[in-house]
Amino acid sequence: MLHSGKREGSYARDTAQEQEELMDAMSSPDALRARILGNAEEPAPLKRSRYLKRRFLAMLGIHPRARSFRRQHRRGAFIVMLRQTRGLPPMPEREPDIDALLA
């Protein structure tokens, strides 16, 4: 199973192209391994100050990406973006009341 986060319309359309390609490629694992390793990139080393800042945040129990994520996405915006990318309708403004559920 492949992550659907960046695949447009992945929930709206019933296609599994990436999964089918992966299953076909698994029939020759050496070629698949070579292809995956050929696409891999070595991560760039962090500057010492950034490394120390991330270690300090981790010591405090704060995920290193929590601050940047909070700055990038207002509350609920990430879910809205994922729903748009995956082809799902927007979430309702609020939960339906009892009358709407019984109708």
PyMOL commands that set and color helices and strands:
alter all, ss='L'
color gray80, all
select helices_A, chain A and resi 17-25+29-39+48-59+66-72+77-86+98-102
alter helices_A, ss='H'
color red, helices_A
deselect
rebuild
show_as cartoon
